[in-house]
């Protein structure tokens, strides 16, 4: 069964302006997409602000599930202040899903998690998630939380043909602990479209956020891109369609987040969900 489409809002205020962001959210809602994902770190809070203004303008607060993320410090004061600021920017009373955006040593102790549980009791958040944790960090966290009232319900990691941050070990861990999996960047920030084969394209994600280039500079990523291009040529399907379809049909994945600058990425996602060919997917993974 294919994963659901979630709208990733990382481009809001950074690569597209408010009007284009509103158009993307309108298009997503029209498609039936109701899970929007943002973060306090995206454009220094501007992404959350744009999402909040859209929710208020469209009166959709009760129809959209909002996920956002906070960064350290993960102490009581830091967590509470971060959540309060996100609520203010989003113009919400409750965040449906709050992620800790990255691992921090403070999370090796139960205090931070207990603060999050207090925020659930207070109605400020509904669910707790972890983002960009590796398998050891997730396993240690789940062990730490045993015997506490805290429930870690989601993991969100980068996962595509080129970069695999959802290992088989992590899938097994999630299955045993009822942790739902959400993935992002199915096209590898444009890498898997083949647009950078002749050099980084101006004004692309790789150009605006050069750190993405390092993520996809490894030998495995290059091999996977080469194989993708070969399979696309042989089958007549675009590399973008094949890469996105592969991501949507990964086991145990609940949502795949689709970001971008135009409604075309969302339209491609609806096409990718319908595409399934086990032989093609197996060939894409064959090194």
C-alpha positions, -999 to +999 in steps of 0.1 A: +000+000+000+014+034-010+022+061+016+001+092+019+011+126+006+022+152+031+030+188+022+066+198+032+068+235+038+106+240+038+106+262+008+081+287+022+098+321+027+131+308+014+126+297-022+090+309-028+072+339-014+039+341+005+017+341-026+033+311-041+032+293-007-005+300-004-011+286-039+008+255-030-012+250+001-045+257-017-036+231-043-026+205-017-059+210+001-078+207-031-061+173-037-071+161-003-037+166+014-043+174+050-009+169+066+014+199+065+049+198+078+070+228+088+097+237+114+108+266+135+142+265+117+127+269+082+136+305+072+140+314+108+103+309+116+089+325+084+076+291+071+056+287+102+043+323+099+032+317+063+014+285+072-003+302+102-015+331+080-028+307+054-047+287+081-062+319+095-071+332+060-087+300+048-102+290+082-088+256+079-074+251+114-097+222+121-091+204+088-053+204+086-029+184+107+001+206+114+035+191+122+065+213+132+099+209+148+120+226+174+157+227+180+178+227+212+181+237+239+160+208+250+157+219+286+124+228+303+126+265+296+139+260+260+113+235+250+084+256+265+096+288+248+101+271+215+067+256+215+051+288+225+068+307+197+058+281+172+022+282+184+022+320+180+036+319+145+012+292+135-017+310+152-027+277+168-037+266+203-024+230+197+003+215+175-008+181+161+027+167+159+059+182+175+093+168+164+126+173+181+144+183+149+177+166+157+194+145+183+210+162+213+227+148+244+200+163+266+177+136+252+197+109+269+179+119+301+141+117+306+136+153+316+131+167+281+107+140+272+087+145+304+084+182+296+069+172+262+044+149+280+034+178+302+027+199+271+005+171+259-014+172+292-017+210+288-032+207+253-002+225+236+008+194+215-009+162+206+019+139+195+057+136+199+081+127+171+118+125+164+135+138+133+169+129+119+177+103+146+198+074+136+188+038+146+210+038+177+196+071+189+160+060+183+167+026+201+183+043+231+154+068+233+127+041+232+146+022+259+148+053+280+111+060+277+101+025+289+082+028+321+075+065+316+042+080+304+059+094+273+049+080+239+072+086+210+048+081+180+067+092+149+101+092+132+109+115+103+140+109+082+155+115+048+148+085+027+152+081-011+170+060-037+202+078-031+203+083+007+188+058+031+182+071+066+154+045+073+173+012+076+158-022+079+169-022+116+150+010+121+119-003+104+119-033+127+124-011+157+095+011+146+073-019+140+079-033+175+073+000+192+044+014+172+064+043+158+051+056+125+075+064+097+074+097+077+100+103+050+111+134+031+131+145+001+119+117-023+138+134-052+169+141-031+165+179-033+164+176-070+195+153-072+174+123-085+158+143-113+192+144-130+192+182-132+227+185-118+244+160-141+262+188-159+268+210-128+248+226-100+219+245-115+216+281-105+189+290-080+183+253-073+181+238-038+217+226-042+227+262-051+207+279-023+215+254+003+250+240-007+251+216+023+227+194+003+255+188-022+276+170+005+246+147+014+246+134-022+283+134-030+290+098-020+297+069-043+265+051-035+244+081-043+261+085-076+257+048-084+220+050-076+216+081-098+233+064-127+211+034-124+180+056-121+189+073-154+195+040-171+162+026-160+144+058-169+158+056-204+150+019-208+114+022-196+105+056-209+095+069-175+110+101-161+136+098-134+115+120-111+084+097-115+104+066-108+123+080-078+091+094-063+071+062-069+099+042-052+096+064-022+058+061-019+059+023-020+085+017+007+073-006+035+059+009+067+060+045+054+029+064+064+036+097+047+060+110+021+065+148+024+065+166-009+079+201-010+089+223-038+081+256-055+051+248-077+020+226-078+037+204-103+055+184-076+022+176-060+007+166-093+037+143-098+031+128-064-004+118-073+009+101-104+037+084-085+014+069-059-005+051-087+027+038-103+038+004-090+062-020-108+081-044-085+106-053-112+115-017-119+118-010-082+141-040-077+162-029-107+166+006-092+180-010-060+204-033-078+240-019-076 
